[in-house]
């Protein structure tokens, strides 16, 4: 797995944290997903992007994760 992959743009959270890598996005996801269907989809995309044999575009991860964060009030 390659959790060190960088997102194309930084994501600034309301609490002051900055998400720049898949690993940081995963940390936020783990802390807040709790069965919410939108968070589940974002987690699946994160996992695909981190897997070395997958070609999931990192831009897709950034878009979906940003949307979930915005809908949840984190950005």
N, CA, C and O atoms as a Tripos MOL2 file, in Angstrom:
@<TRIPOS>MOLECULE
protein
  300   299    75     0     0
PROTEIN
NO_CHARGES

@<TRIPOS>ATOM
      1 N           0.8420   -1.1760    0.0000 N.3       1 UNK1
      2 CA          0.0000    0.0000    0.0000 C.3       1 UNK1
      3 C           0.8860    1.2380    0.0000 C.2       1 UNK1
      4 O           1.9760    1.2520    0.5720 O.2       1 UNK1
      5 N           0.3910    2.2590   -0.6490 N.am      2 UNK2
      6 CA          1.1530    3.5010   -0.7280 C.3       2 UNK2
      7 C           0.3350    4.6550   -0.1490 C.2       2 UNK2
      8 O          -0.2350    5.4620   -0.8830 O.2       2 UNK2
      9 N           0.2910    4.7130    1.1710 N.am      3 UNK3
     10 CA         -0.4860    5.7540    1.8460 C.3       3 UNK3
     11 C           0.2120    7.1060    1.7850 C.2       3 UNK3
     12 O          -0.3800    8.1190    2.1590 O.2       3 UNK3
     13 N           1.4420    7.1420    1.3280 N.am      4 UNK4
     14 CA          2.1790    8.4030    1.2740 C.3       4 UNK4
     15 C           1.8540    9.2230    0.0180 C.2       4 UNK4
     16 O           2.3620   10.3310   -0.1520 O.2       4 UNK4
     17 N           1.0120    8.6750   -0.8510 N.am      5 UNK5
     18 CA          0.6510    9.4290   -2.0600 C.3       5 UNK5
     19 C           0.0780   10.7810   -1.6740 C.2       5 UNK5
     20 O          -0.7420   10.8830   -0.7610 O.2       5 UNK5
     21 N           0.5100   11.8060   -2.3670 N.am      6 UNK6
     22 CA          0.0560   13.1710   -2.0940 C.3       6 UNK6
     23 C          -1.2330   13.4650   -2.8500 C.2       6 UNK6
     24 O          -1.4240   13.0320   -3.9860 O.2       6 UNK6
     25 N          -2.1070   14.2130   -2.1890 N.am      7 UNK7
     26 CA         -3.3110   14.7060   -2.8440 C.3       7 UNK7
     27 C          -2.9090   15.8510   -3.7700 C.2       7 UNK7
     28 O          -1.8910   16.5000   -3.5310 O.2       7 UNK7
     29 N          -3.6930   16.1120   -4.8270 N.am      8 UNK8
     30 CA         -3.3040   17.1800   -5.7560 C.3       8 UNK8
     31 C          -3.3770   18.5830   -5.1400 C.2       8 UNK8
     32 O          -2.6740   19.4940   -5.5780 O.2       8 UNK8
     33 N          -4.2220   18.7490   -4.1330 N.am      9 UNK9
     34 CA         -4.3450   20.0270   -3.4370 C.3       9 UNK9
     35 C          -4.5210   19.7460   -1.9500 C.2       9 UNK9
     36 O          -5.1000   18.7300   -1.5670 O.2       9 UNK9
     37 N          -4.0250   20.6390   -1.1270 N.am     10 UNK10
     38 CA         -4.2040   20.5000    0.3150 C.3      10 UNK10
     39 C          -5.6730   20.7170    0.6740 C.2      10 UNK10
     40 O          -6.3770   21.4930    0.0280 O.2      10 UNK10
     41 N          -6.1160   20.0210    1.7080 N.am     11 UNK11
     42 CA         -7.4670   20.2140    2.2320 C.3      11 UNK11
     43 C          -7.3150   20.7950    3.6270 C.2      11 UNK11
     44 O          -6.7160   20.1760    4.5060 O.2      11 UNK11
     45 N          -7.8600   21.9900    3.8250 N.am     12 UNK12
     46 CA         -7.7610   22.6860    5.1050 C.3      12 UNK12
     47 C          -9.0250   22.4150    5.9170 C.2      12 UNK12
     48 O         -10.1220   22.8050    5.5170 O.2      12 UNK12
     49 N          -8.8670   21.7470    7.0560 N.am     13 UNK13
     50 CA        -10.0000   21.4480    7.9160 C.3      13 UNK13
     51 C         -10.2680   22.6300    8.8490 C.2      13 UNK13
     52 O          -9.3660   23.4030    9.1690 O.2      13 UNK13
     53 N         -11.5130   22.7530    9.2740 N.am     14 UNK14
     54 CA        -11.9140   23.8440   10.1660 C.3      14 UNK14
     55 C         -11.1410   23.8550   11.4840 C.2      14 UNK14
     56 O         -10.9840   24.9090   12.1000 O.2      14 UNK14
     57 N         -10.6600   22.6920   11.9190 N.am     15 UNK15
     58 CA         -9.9450   22.6220   13.1980 C.3      15 UNK15
     59 C          -8.4550   22.9570   13.0740 C.2      15 UNK15
     60 O          -7.7030   22.8230   14.0400 O.2      15 UNK15
     61 N          -8.0330   23.3910   11.8890 N.am     16 UNK16
     62 CA         -6.6470   23.7970   11.6800 C.3      16 UNK16
     63 C          -5.7590   22.7410   11.0520 C.2      16 UNK16
     64 O          -4.6540   23.0530   10.6090 O.2      16 UNK16
     65 N          -6.2150   21.5010   11.0020 N.am     17 UNK17
     66 CA         -5.4030   20.4560   10.3740 C.3      17 UNK17
     67 C          -5.3910   20.6390    8.8620 C.2      17 UNK17
     68 O          -6.3200   21.1970    8.2790 O.2      17 UNK17
     69 N          -4.3220   20.1600    8.2450 N.am     18 UNK18
     70 CA         -4.1900   20.1920    6.7990 C.3      18 UNK18
     71 C          -3.9700   18.7650    6.3210 C.2      18 UNK18
     72 O          -3.0720   18.0760    6.8040 O.2      18 UNK18
     73 N          -4.7820   18.3260    5.3840 N.am     19 UNK19
     74 CA         -4.6810   16.9760    4.8320 C.3      19 UNK19
     75 C          -3.9620   17.0810    3.4930 C.2      19 UNK19
     76 O          -4.4380   17.7390    2.5680 O.2      19 UNK19
     77 N          -2.8020   16.4190    3.4020 N.am     20 UNK20
     78 CA         -2.0090   16.4770    2.1750 C.3      20 UNK20
     79 C          -1.7270   15.1060    1.5610 C.2      20 UNK20
     80 O          -1.3330   15.0200    0.3980 O.2      20 UNK20
     81 N          -1.9250   14.0330    2.3340 N.am     21 UNK21
     82 CA         -1.6180   12.6790    1.8460 C.3      21 UNK21
     83 C          -2.7970   11.7360    2.0860 C.2      21 UNK21
     84 O          -3.7270   12.0450    2.8310 O.2      21 UNK21
     85 N          -2.7270   10.5910    1.4390 N.am     22 UNK22
     86 CA         -3.7420    9.5680    1.6730 C.3      22 UNK22
     87 C          -3.7200    9.1150    3.1310 C.2      22 UNK22
     88 O          -4.7710    8.8150    3.6960 O.2      22 UNK22
     89 N          -2.5500    9.0620    3.7420 N.am     23 UNK23
     90 CA         -2.4450    8.6370    5.1480 C.3      23 UNK23
     91 C          -3.1910    9.5970    6.0600 C.2      23 UNK23
     92 O          -3.8930    9.1650    6.9740 O.2      23 UNK23
     93 N          -3.0480   10.8820    5.8240 N.am     24 UNK24
     94 CA         -3.7590   11.8650    6.6420 C.3      24 UNK24
     95 C          -5.2620   11.7870    6.3960 C.2      24 UNK24
     96 O          -6.0540   11.9090    7.3300 O.2      24 UNK24
     97 N          -5.6530   11.5850    5.1440 N.am     25 UNK25
     98 CA         -7.0710   11.4280    4.8300 C.3      25 UNK25
     99 C          -7.6310   10.1880    5.5270 C.2      25 UNK25
    100 O          -8.7570   10.2000    6.0240 O.2      25 UNK25
    101 N          -6.8370    9.1220    5.5560 N.am     26 UNK26
    102 CA         -7.2540    7.8870    6.2190 C.3      26 UNK26
    103 C          -7.4670    8.1170    7.7120 C.2      26 UNK26
    104 O          -8.4250    7.5960    8.2840 O.2      26 UNK26
    105 N          -6.5960    8.8840    8.3430 N.am     27 UNK27
    106 CA         -6.7360    9.1830    9.7720 C.3      27 UNK27
    107 C          -8.0540    9.9010   10.0540 C.2      27 UNK27
    108 O          -8.7490    9.5790   11.0180 O.2      27 UNK27
    109 N          -8.3910   10.8610    9.2190 N.am     28 UNK28
    110 CA         -9.6600   11.5900    9.3800 C.3      28 UNK28
    111 C         -10.8210   10.6320    9.1460 C.2      28 UNK28
    112 O         -11.8050   10.6460    9.8850 O.2      28 UNK28
    113 N         -10.7020    9.8070    8.1220 N.am     29 UNK29
    114 CA        -11.7610    8.8530    7.7910 C.3      29 UNK29
    115 C         -12.0040    7.8910    8.9460 C.2      29 UNK29
    116 O         -13.1520    7.6600    9.3230 O.2      29 UNK29
    117 N         -10.9460    7.3300    9.5100 N.am     30 UNK30
    118 CA        -11.0730    6.3740   10.6090 C.3      30 UNK30
    119 C         -11.7940    7.0040   11.7970 C.2      30 UNK30
    120 O         -12.6250    6.3600   12.4370 O.2      30 UNK30
    121 N         -11.4790    8.2440   12.0830 N.am     31 UNK31
    122 CA        -12.0560    8.9180   13.2450 C.3      31 UNK31
    123 C         -13.5220    9.2910   13.0640 C.2      31 UNK31
    124 O         -14.2310    9.4820   14.0530 O.2      31 UNK31
    125 N         -13.9940    9.4000   11.8160 N.am     32 UNK32
    126 CA        -15.3200    9.9700   11.6110 C.3      32 UNK32
    127 C         -16.2770    9.1460   10.7550 C.2      32 UNK32
    128 O         -17.4330    9.5440   10.6140 O.2      32 UNK32
    129 N         -15.8730    8.0530   10.1920 N.am     33 UNK33
    130 CA        -16.7230    7.3350    9.2400 C.3      33 UNK33
    131 C         -17.9580    6.6800    9.8630 C.2      33 UNK33
    132 O         -19.0470    6.8480    9.3150 O.2      33 UNK33
    133 N         -17.8620    5.9790   10.9210 N.am     34 UNK34
    134 CA        -18.9540    5.3740   11.7000 C.3      34 UNK34
    135 C         -20.2270    5.0210   10.9190 C.2      34 UNK34
    136 O         -21.3280    5.3700   11.3450 O.2      34 UNK34
    137 N         -20.0860    4.3450    9.8040 N.am     35 UNK35
    138 CA        -21.2360    3.8080    9.0950 C.3      35 UNK35
    139 C         -21.9640    4.7610    8.1720 C.2      35 UNK35
    140 O         -22.9040    4.3490    7.4920 O.2      35 UNK35
    141 N         -21.5650    6.0230    8.1240 N.am     36 UNK36
    142 CA        -22.1860    6.9720    7.2050 C.3      36 UNK36
    143 C         -21.8760    6.5220    5.7770 C.2      36 UNK36
    144 O         -20.7080    6.3350    5.4390 O.2      36 UNK36
    145 N         -22.9030    6.3440    4.9260 N.am     37 UNK37
    146 CA        -22.6610    5.8120    3.5820 C.3      37 UNK37
    147 C         -21.6960    6.6570    2.7460 C.2      37 UNK37
    148 O         -20.9440    6.1070    1.9400 O.2      37 UNK37
    149 N         -21.7020    7.9620    2.9200 N.am     38 UNK38
    150 CA        -20.7870    8.8090    2.1690 C.3      38 UNK38
    151 C         -19.3420    8.5700    2.6020 C.2      38 UNK38
    152 O         -18.4320    8.5420    1.7740 O.2      38 UNK38
    153 N         -19.1450    8.4000    3.9070 N.am     39 UNK39
    154 CA        -17.8100    8.1280    4.4150 C.3      39 UNK39
    155 C         -17.3440    6.7400    3.9880 C.2      39 UNK39
    156 O         -16.1560    6.5370    3.7380 O.2      39 UNK39
    157 N         -18.2680    5.7850    3.9010 N.am     40 UNK40
    158 CA        -17.9010    4.4270    3.4750 C.3      40 UNK40
    159 C         -17.3660    4.4720    2.0450 C.2      40 UNK40
    160 O         -16.3350    3.8690    1.7480 O.2      40 UNK40
    161 N         -18.0590    5.1780    1.1670 N.am     41 UNK41
    162 CA        -17.6100    5.3100   -0.2250 C.3      41 UNK41
    163 C         -16.2550    5.9820   -0.3200 C.2      41 UNK41
    164 O         -15.4100    5.5760   -1.1180 O.2      41 UNK41
    165 N         -16.0440    7.0050    0.4880 N.am     42 UNK42
    166 CA        -14.7490    7.6940    0.4940 C.3      42 UNK42
    167 C         -13.6470    6.7540    0.9720 C.2      42 UNK42
    168 O         -12.5370    6.7830    0.4410 O.2      42 UNK42
    169 N         -13.9380    5.9300    1.9600 N.am     43 UNK43
    170 CA        -12.9610    4.9670    2.4620 C.3      43 UNK43
    171 C         -12.5800    3.9390    1.4180 C.2      43 UNK43
    172 O         -11.4120    3.5690    1.2990 O.2      43 UNK43
    173 N         -13.5570    3.4800    0.6660 N.am     44 UNK44
    174 CA        -13.2790    2.5060   -0.3970 C.3      44 UNK44
    175 C         -12.3640    3.1220   -1.4570 C.2      44 UNK44
    176 O         -11.4390    2.4720   -1.9430 O.2      44 UNK44
    177 N         -12.6300    4.3670   -1.8060 N.am     45 UNK45
    178 CA        -11.7970    5.0460   -2.7950 C.3      45 UNK45
    179 C         -10.3880    5.2900   -2.2580 C.2      45 UNK45
    180 O          -9.4110    5.1630   -2.9970 O.2      45 UNK45
    181 N         -10.2790    5.6390   -0.9810 N.am     46 UNK46
    182 CA         -8.9590    5.8090   -0.3560 C.3      46 UNK46
    183 C          -8.1510    4.5120   -0.4420 C.2      46 UNK46
    184 O          -6.9710    4.5230   -0.7930 O.2      46 UNK46
    185 N          -8.8030    3.4030   -0.1170 N.am     47 UNK47
    186 CA         -8.1290    2.1060   -0.1430 C.3      47 UNK47
    187 C          -7.6650    1.7550   -1.5530 C.2      47 UNK47
    188 O          -6.5430    1.2840   -1.7400 O.2      47 UNK47
    189 N          -8.5140    1.9780   -2.5320 N.am     48 UNK48
    190 CA         -8.1330    1.6950   -3.9180 C.3      48 UNK48
    191 C          -6.9550    2.5480   -4.3610 C.2      48 UNK48
    192 O          -6.0510    2.0630   -5.0420 O.2      48 UNK48
    193 N          -6.9640    3.8190   -3.9730 N.am     49 UNK49
    194 CA         -5.8830    4.7210   -4.3760 C.3      49 UNK49
    195 C          -4.5560    4.3450   -3.7180 C.2      49 UNK49
    196 O          -3.4940    4.5450   -4.3060 O.2      49 UNK49
    197 N          -4.6140    3.8070   -2.5090 N.am     50 UNK50
    198 CA         -3.3920    3.4420   -1.7920 C.3      50 UNK50
    199 C          -2.8150    2.1070   -2.2620 C.2      50 UNK50
    200 O          -1.6220    1.8510   -2.1000 O.2      50 UNK50
    201 N          -3.6480    1.2720   -2.8340 N.am     51 UNK51
    202 CA         -3.1980   -0.0410   -3.2730 C.3      51 UNK51
    203 C          -2.3010    0.1250   -4.4920 C.2      51 UNK51
    204 O          -2.6890    0.7740   -5.4630 O.2      51 UNK51
    205 N          -1.1450   -0.4360   -4.4520 N.am     52 UNK52
    206 CA         -0.1450   -0.2310   -5.5090 C.3      52 UNK52
    207 C          -0.5860   -0.7400   -6.8800 C.2      52 UNK52
    208 O          -0.1400   -0.2100   -7.8970 O.2      52 UNK52
    209 N          -1.4260   -1.7270   -6.9320 N.am     53 UNK53
    210 CA         -1.8380   -2.2890   -8.2140 C.3      53 UNK53
    211 C          -3.0380   -1.5880   -8.8050 C.2      53 UNK53
    212 O          -3.4790   -1.9430   -9.8980 O.2      53 UNK53
    213 N          -3.5720   -0.6120   -8.1190 N.am     54 UNK54
    214 CA         -4.7420    0.1090   -8.6090 C.3      54 UNK54
    215 C          -4.3100    1.3930   -9.2910 C.2      54 UNK54
    216 O          -3.2680    1.9650   -8.9700 O.2      54 UNK54
    217 N          -5.1120    1.8290  -10.2180 N.am     55 UNK55
    218 CA         -4.8220    3.0600  -10.9420 C.3      55 UNK55
    219 C          -5.8600    4.1340  -10.6420 C.2      55 UNK55
    220 O          -6.1000    5.0160  -11.4660 O.2      55 UNK55
    221 N          -6.4760    4.0630   -9.4670 N.am     56 UNK56
    222 CA         -7.4650    5.0590   -9.0820 C.3      56 UNK56
    223 C          -6.8160    6.4350   -9.0930 C.2      56 UNK56
    224 O          -5.8600    6.6820   -8.3580 O.2      56 UNK56
    225 N          -7.3310    7.3170   -9.9170 N.am     57 UNK57
    226 CA         -6.7480    8.6580   -9.9630 C.3      57 UNK57
    227 C          -6.8780    9.3700   -8.6130 C.2      57 UNK57
    228 O          -7.9470    9.3930   -8.0040 O.2      57 UNK57
    229 N          -5.7890    9.9360   -8.1740 N.am     58 UNK58
    230 CA         -5.7580   10.6270   -6.8970 C.3      58 UNK58
    231 C          -6.6910   11.8420   -6.9290 C.2      58 UNK58
    232 O          -7.1670   12.2840   -5.8830 O.2      58 UNK58
    233 N          -6.9490   12.3760   -8.1090 N.am     59 UNK59
    234 CA         -7.8680   13.5170   -8.2360 C.3      59 UNK59
    235 C          -9.2720   13.0900   -7.8170 C.2      59 UNK59
    236 O          -9.9780   13.8560   -7.1620 O.2      59 UNK59
    237 N          -9.6840   11.8840   -8.1840 N.am     60 UNK60
    238 CA        -11.0050   11.3750   -7.7940 C.3      60 UNK60
    239 C         -11.1220   11.2700   -6.2800 C.2      60 UNK60
    240 O         -12.1680   11.5820   -5.7110 O.2      60 UNK60
    241 N         -10.0610   10.8340   -5.6370 N.am     61 UNK61
    242 CA        -10.0500   10.7250   -4.1740 C.3      61 UNK61
    243 C         -10.2110   12.1180   -3.5660 C.2      61 UNK61
    244 O         -11.0050   12.3140   -2.6460 O.2      61 UNK61
    245 N          -9.4640   13.0650   -4.0790 N.am     62 UNK62
    246 CA         -9.5140   14.4310   -3.5580 C.3      62 UNK62
    247 C         -10.9210   15.0100   -3.6880 C.2      62 UNK62
    248 O         -11.4290   15.6170   -2.7460 O.2      62 UNK62
    249 N         -11.5440   14.8300   -4.8250 N.am     63 UNK63
    250 CA        -12.8870   15.3710   -5.0510 C.3      63 UNK63
    251 C         -13.8910   14.7420   -4.0900 C.2      63 UNK63
    252 O         -14.6380   15.4550   -3.4190 O.2      63 UNK63
    253 N         -13.9130   13.4170   -4.0220 N.am     64 UNK64
    254 CA        -14.8990   12.7400   -3.1710 C.3      64 UNK64
    255 C         -14.6580   13.0480   -1.6970 C.2      64 UNK64
    256 O         -15.6030   13.3160   -0.9560 O.2      64 UNK64
    257 N         -13.4060   13.0110   -1.2750 N.am     65 UNK65
    258 CA        -13.1020   13.2490    0.1270 C.3      65 UNK65
    259 C         -13.4620   14.6830    0.5100 C.2      65 UNK65
    260 O         -13.9920   14.9200    1.5960 O.2      65 UNK65
    261 N         -13.1800   15.6300   -0.3650 N.am     66 UNK66
    262 CA        -13.5370   17.0270   -0.1030 C.3      66 UNK66
    263 C         -15.0490   17.1900    0.0200 C.2      66 UNK66
    264 O         -15.5260   17.9270    0.8830 O.2      66 UNK66
    265 N         -15.7980   16.5100   -0.8330 N.am     67 UNK67
    266 CA        -17.2610   16.5900   -0.7830 C.3      67 UNK67
    267 C         -17.7960   16.0250    0.5310 C.2      67 UNK67
    268 O         -18.6930   16.6080    1.1390 O.2      67 UNK67
    269 N         -17.2560   14.9100    0.9620 N.am     68 UNK68
    270 CA        -17.6910   14.2960    2.2150 C.3      68 UNK68
    271 C         -17.3510   15.1920    3.4010 C.2      68 UNK68
    272 O         -18.1640   15.3690    4.3080 O.2      68 UNK68
    273 N         -16.1560   15.7500    3.3850 N.am     69 UNK69
    274 CA        -15.7510   16.6570    4.4610 C.3      69 UNK69
    275 C         -16.6540   17.8890    4.5150 C.2      69 UNK69
    276 O         -17.0600   18.3290    5.5910 O.2      69 UNK69
    277 N         -16.9600   18.4350    3.3450 N.am     70 UNK70
    278 CA        -17.8210   19.6220    3.2970 C.3      70 UNK70
    279 C         -19.2260   19.2940    3.8010 C.2      70 UNK70
    280 O         -19.7990   20.0580    4.5790 O.2      70 UNK70
    281 N         -19.7790   18.1680    3.3650 N.am     71 UNK71
    282 CA        -21.1240   17.7600    3.7830 C.3      71 UNK71
    283 C         -21.1830   17.4840    5.2850 C.2      71 UNK71
    284 O         -22.2350   17.6310    5.9060 O.2      71 UNK71
    285 N         -20.0670   17.0890    5.8580 N.am     72 UNK72
    286 CA        -20.0090   16.7840    7.2890 C.3      72 UNK72
    287 C         -19.6110   17.9900    8.1370 C.2      72 UNK72
    288 O         -19.5300   17.8860    9.3610 O.2      72 UNK72
    289 N         -19.3620   19.1310    7.4960 N.am     73 UNK73
    290 CA        -19.0210   20.3440    8.2090 C.3      73 UNK73
    291 C         -17.5720   20.4610    8.6580 C.2      73 UNK73
    292 O         -17.2660   21.2380    9.5620 O.2      73 UNK73
    293 N         -16.6780   19.6980    8.0370 N.am     74 UNK74
    294 CA        -15.2670   19.7350    8.4260 C.3      74 UNK74
    295 C         -14.4840   20.7870    7.6570 C.2      74 UNK74
    296 O         -13.4020   21.1920    8.0820 O.2      74 UNK74
    297 N         -15.0270   21.2330    6.5230 N.am     75 UNK75
    298 CA        -14.3710   22.3010    5.7470 C.3      75 UNK75
    299 C         -15.4130   23.3150    5.3190 C.2      75 UNK75
    300 O         -15.0820   24.2980    4.6560 O.2      75 UNK75
@<TRIPOS>BOND
     1     1     2 1
     2     2     3 1
     3     3     4 2
     4     3     5 am
     5     5     6 1
     6     6     7 1
     7     7     8 2
     8     7     9 am
     9     9    10 1
    10    10    11 1
    11    11    12 2
    12    11    13 am
    13    13    14 1
    14    14    15 1
    15    15    16 2
    16    15    17 am
    17    17    18 1
    18    18    19 1
    19    19    20 2
    20    19    21 am
    21    21    22 1
    22    22    23 1
    23    23    24 2
    24    23    25 am
    25    25    26 1
    26    26    27 1
    27    27    28 2
    28    27    29 am
    29    29    30 1
    30    30    31 1
    31    31    32 2
    32    31    33 am
    33    33    34 1
    34    34    35 1
    35    35    36 2
    36    35    37 am
    37    37    38 1
    38    38    39 1
    39    39    40 2
    40    39    41 am
    41    41    42 1
    42    42    43 1
    43    43    44 2
    44    43    45 am
    45    45    46 1
    46    46    47 1
    47    47    48 2
    48    47    49 am
    49    49    50 1
    50    50    51 1
    51    51    52 2
    52    51    53 am
    53    53    54 1
    54    54    55 1
    55    55    56 2
    56    55    57 am
    57    57    58 1
    58    58    59 1
    59    59    60 2
    60    59    61 am
    61    61    62 1
    62    62    63 1
    63    63    64 2
    64    63    65 am
    65    65    66 1
    66    66    67 1
    67    67    68 2
    68    67    69 am
    69    69    70 1
    70    70    71 1
    71    71    72 2
    72    71    73 am
    73    73    74 1
    74    74    75 1
    75    75    76 2
    76    75    77 am
    77    77    78 1
    78    78    79 1
    79    79    80 2
    80    79    81 am
    81    81    82 1
    82    82    83 1
    83    83    84 2
    84    83    85 am
    85    85    86 1
    86    86    87 1
    87    87    88 2
    88    87    89 am
    89    89    90 1
    90    90    91 1
    91    91    92 2
    92    91    93 am
    93    93    94 1
    94    94    95 1
    95    95    96 2
    96    95    97 am
    97    97    98 1
    98    98    99 1
    99    99   100 2
   100    99   101 am
   101   101   102 1
   102   102   103 1
   103   103   104 2
   104   103   105 am
   105   105   106 1
   106   106   107 1
   107   107   108 2
   108   107   109 am
   109   109   110 1
   110   110   111 1
   111   111   112 2
   112   111   113 am
   113   113   114 1
   114   114   115 1
   115   115   116 2
   116   115   117 am
   117   117   118 1
   118   118   119 1
   119   119   120 2
   120   119   121 am
   121   121   122 1
   122   122   123 1
   123   123   124 2
   124   123   125 am
   125   125   126 1
   126   126   127 1
   127   127   128 2
   128   127   129 am
   129   129   130 1
   130   130   131 1
   131   131   132 2
   132   131   133 am
   133   133   134 1
   134   134   135 1
   135   135   136 2
   136   135   137 am
   137   137   138 1
   138   138   139 1
   139   139   140 2
   140   139   141 am
   141   141   142 1
   142   142   143 1
   143   143   144 2
   144   143   145 am
   145   145   146 1
   146   146   147 1
   147   147   148 2
   148   147   149 am
   149   149   150 1
   150   150   151 1
   151   151   152 2
   152   151   153 am
   153   153   154 1
   154   154   155 1
   155   155   156 2
   156   155   157 am
   157   157   158 1
   158   158   159 1
   159   159   160 2
   160   159   161 am
   161   161   162 1
   162   162   163 1
   163   163   164 2
   164   163   165 am
   165   165   166 1
   166   166   167 1
   167   167   168 2
   168   167   169 am
   169   169   170 1
   170   170   171 1
   171   171   172 2
   172   171   173 am
   173   173   174 1
   174   174   175 1
   175   175   176 2
   176   175   177 am
   177   177   178 1
   178   178   179 1
   179   179   180 2
   180   179   181 am
   181   181   182 1
   182   182   183 1
   183   183   184 2
   184   183   185 am
   185   185   186 1
   186   186   187 1
   187   187   188 2
   188   187   189 am
   189   189   190 1
   190   190   191 1
   191   191   192 2
   192   191   193 am
   193   193   194 1
   194   194   195 1
   195   195   196 2
   196   195   197 am
   197   197   198 1
   198   198   199 1
   199   199   200 2
   200   199   201 am
   201   201   202 1
   202   202   203 1
   203   203   204 2
   204   203   205 am
   205   205   206 1
   206   206   207 1
   207   207   208 2
   208   207   209 am
   209   209   210 1
   210   210   211 1
   211   211   212 2
   212   211   213 am
   213   213   214 1
   214   214   215 1
   215   215   216 2
   216   215   217 am
   217   217   218 1
   218   218   219 1
   219   219   220 2
   220   219   221 am
   221   221   222 1
   222   222   223 1
   223   223   224 2
   224   223   225 am
   225   225   226 1
   226   226   227 1
   227   227   228 2
   228   227   229 am
   229   229   230 1
   230   230   231 1
   231   231   232 2
   232   231   233 am
   233   233   234 1
   234   234   235 1
   235   235   236 2
   236   235   237 am
   237   237   238 1
   238   238   239 1
   239   239   240 2
   240   239   241 am
   241   241   242 1
   242   242   243 1
   243   243   244 2
   244   243   245 am
   245   245   246 1
   246   246   247 1
   247   247   248 2
   248   247   249 am
   249   249   250 1
   250   250   251 1
   251   251   252 2
   252   251   253 am
   253   253   254 1
   254   254   255 1
   255   255   256 2
   256   255   257 am
   257   257   258 1
   258   258   259 1
   259   259   260 2
   260   259   261 am
   261   261   262 1
   262   262   263 1
   263   263   264 2
   264   263   265 am
   265   265   266 1
   266   266   267 1
   267   267   268 2
   268   267   269 am
   269   269   270 1
   270   270   271 1
   271   271   272 2
   272   271   273 am
   273   273   274 1
   274   274   275 1
   275   275   276 2
   276   275   277 am
   277   277   278 1
   278   278   279 1
   279   279   280 2
   280   279   281 am
   281   281   282 1
   282   282   283 1
   283   283   284 2
   284   283   285 am
   285   285   286 1
   286   286   287 1
   287   287   288 2
   288   287   289 am
   289   289   290 1
   290   290   291 1
   291   291   292 2
   292   291   293 am
   293   293   294 1
   294   294   295 1
   295   295   296 2
   296   295   297 am
   297   297   298 1
   298   298   299 1
   299   299   300 2
@<TRIPOS>SUBSTRUCTURE
     1 UNK1         2 RESIDUE 1 A UNK
     2 UNK2         6 RESIDUE 1 A UNK
     3 UNK3        10 RESIDUE 1 A UNK
     4 UNK4        14 RESIDUE 1 A UNK
     5 UNK5        18 RESIDUE 1 A UNK
     6 UNK6        22 RESIDUE 1 A UNK
     7 UNK7        26 RESIDUE 1 A UNK
     8 UNK8        30 RESIDUE 1 A UNK
     9 UNK9        34 RESIDUE 1 A UNK
    10 UNK10       38 RESIDUE 1 A UNK
    11 UNK11       42 RESIDUE 1 A UNK
    12 UNK12       46 RESIDUE 1 A UNK
    13 UNK13       50 RESIDUE 1 A UNK
    14 UNK14       54 RESIDUE 1 A UNK
    15 UNK15       58 RESIDUE 1 A UNK
    16 UNK16       62 RESIDUE 1 A UNK
    17 UNK17       66 RESIDUE 1 A UNK
    18 UNK18       70 RESIDUE 1 A UNK
    19 UNK19       74 RESIDUE 1 A UNK
    20 UNK20       78 RESIDUE 1 A UNK
    21 UNK21       82 RESIDUE 1 A UNK
    22 UNK22       86 RESIDUE 1 A UNK
    23 UNK23       90 RESIDUE 1 A UNK
    24 UNK24       94 RESIDUE 1 A UNK
    25 UNK25       98 RESIDUE 1 A UNK
    26 UNK26      102 RESIDUE 1 A UNK
    27 UNK27      106 RESIDUE 1 A UNK
    28 UNK28      110 RESIDUE 1 A UNK
    29 UNK29      114 RESIDUE 1 A UNK
    30 UNK30      118 RESIDUE 1 A UNK
    31 UNK31      122 RESIDUE 1 A UNK
    32 UNK32      126 RESIDUE 1 A UNK
    33 UNK33      130 RESIDUE 1 A UNK
    34 UNK34      134 RESIDUE 1 A UNK
    35 UNK35      138 RESIDUE 1 A UNK
    36 UNK36      142 RESIDUE 1 A UNK
    37 UNK37      146 RESIDUE 1 A UNK
    38 UNK38      150 RESIDUE 1 A UNK
    39 UNK39      154 RESIDUE 1 A UNK
    40 UNK40      158 RESIDUE 1 A UNK
    41 UNK41      162 RESIDUE 1 A UNK
    42 UNK42      166 RESIDUE 1 A UNK
    43 UNK43      170 RESIDUE 1 A UNK
    44 UNK44      174 RESIDUE 1 A UNK
    45 UNK45      178 RESIDUE 1 A UNK
    46 UNK46      182 RESIDUE 1 A UNK
    47 UNK47      186 RESIDUE 1 A UNK
    48 UNK48      190 RESIDUE 1 A UNK
    49 UNK49      194 RESIDUE 1 A UNK
    50 UNK50      198 RESIDUE 1 A UNK
    51 UNK51      202 RESIDUE 1 A UNK
    52 UNK52      206 RESIDUE 1 A UNK
    53 UNK53      210 RESIDUE 1 A UNK
    54 UNK54      214 RESIDUE 1 A UNK
    55 UNK55      218 RESIDUE 1 A UNK
    56 UNK56      222 RESIDUE 1 A UNK
    57 UNK57      226 RESIDUE 1 A UNK
    58 UNK58      230 RESIDUE 1 A UNK
    59 UNK59      234 RESIDUE 1 A UNK
    60 UNK60      238 RESIDUE 1 A UNK
    61 UNK61      242 RESIDUE 1 A UNK
    62 UNK62      246 RESIDUE 1 A UNK
    63 UNK63      250 RESIDUE 1 A UNK
    64 UNK64      254 RESIDUE 1 A UNK
    65 UNK65      258 RESIDUE 1 A UNK
    66 UNK66      262 RESIDUE 1 A UNK
    67 UNK67      266 RESIDUE 1 A UNK
    68 UNK68      270 RESIDUE 1 A UNK
    69 UNK69      274 RESIDUE 1 A UNK
    70 UNK70      278 RESIDUE 1 A UNK
    71 UNK71      282 RESIDUE 1 A UNK
    72 UNK72      286 RESIDUE 1 A UNK
    73 UNK73      290 RESIDUE 1 A UNK
    74 UNK74      294 RESIDUE 1 A UNK
    75 UNK75      298 RESIDUE 1 A UNK
